Amino acid sequence: MSCAPPEAGLELDSVEIINGNVPPRGSLASLGVVMLNGCSGTMIANQFVLTARHCVRTWTSGVGWGSPTPQQASLEAGVPAGDQTVLAQSVIEPNSSTLQPSDYAILVLASPLQVDGSKSSFANSVFGGNEGTLQNQIAFCAGYGNNQLATGTQTQSGFGTLRTALLNMVVDGDLVRYSPNGSQQIQAAGDSGSSCFYNGQIVGVDSTGAGAGADLNNDGVVKSNEFSSITQAQQIAPHVFKNNVFDWTHATIFFSYSLTPPSPGQPLSGIVTTPEGTTPFVAVNGLQVLIYAALRSGFVRLQTTAPSSYVCAQPDGVGPVAGSYSVTSSCISTALAHAVSNQLM
């Protein structure tokens, strides 16, 4: 994927990690690290991938955002035969004309990727705490970008192999900045859209980088894949995208219930379980609305506590890719349930 450059000295960084460590094949599937067309990404749920906006839509300095770029996500397995590749069916992106800090987007895949044997149990969370606590902490970064810097005659190379590095975070407003570590490891062209992790949470989306090199194709601009040295990689800070990503990847649950025979005013309590945890609720007058309680493409299980002398159905399903999630629980009196059971016998 090619991207037109932004301002001089700030180059779009479709960033493999220079000098990065190569983990065992398939070992980072549980983190949801995926390869895109010329970029990298991180799964939020089985059917949703966080990446850089410039990976899914062209960006031209002085012009702005252009045409969408078709994408697909590939999740690496222990052996190549087990790799999964799914096309993106749509993109959710910020309504912004600027590159930064709006360089993030969500890919909605045509079907879910399977992680650890399940197509509905995966969840990644975005850091939501005080970002000052991230200052000068070490993050675990992973991406599929280039591994070899450009030379005087050849552009960077090595895209397509997953590599990792431990890098120091410098939080600077809407950006998290990274410099090469002691092993001279740093994100490079092809890592755009990748994430770094701290305590198991996403702490950024790889966006741009700074470096130096030669204009090898004589187009008047030194592009990121022409960098022979990289001084800095920049990620969008989590506070910028956390709320939007949460809203885009969660559905509101409309839970309704009925009692047979009716018992007006009888509430119904229960617990909603998703890949992200549990949420208690109390429904009254036959309905309860749970705002953004279902992870899209993730399992949804409702465990209700039946009122005295009633038994209730325990519904489950999968959060919708779009729209809200409606679910109903029917409760019948234990006397009626016994009567029905006896008739069936």
Secondary structure, DSSP 8 states (H G I E B T S, - for coil): ------STT-EE----EET-B---TTTTGGGTEEE-SSSEEEEEETTEEEE-HHHHEEEETTTEEEEE---EEEE--SSGGG-EEEEEEEEE----SSSSS---EEEEESS---BTTBSS--B--B--S-GGGGTT-EEEEEE----B---SSS--B-TTS-EEEEEE-EEETTEEEE---TT--EE-TT-TT-EEEETTEE--EEEEEEEEE--TT-SSS--GGGEEEEEEEEEE-HHHHHHHHHHHTEEEEEEEEEEES--TT--EEEEEEETTEEEEEEEBTTEEEEEEEEETTSEEEEEEE--TTEEE---EEE--SSS-EEEEEEEEEHHHHHHHHHHH-
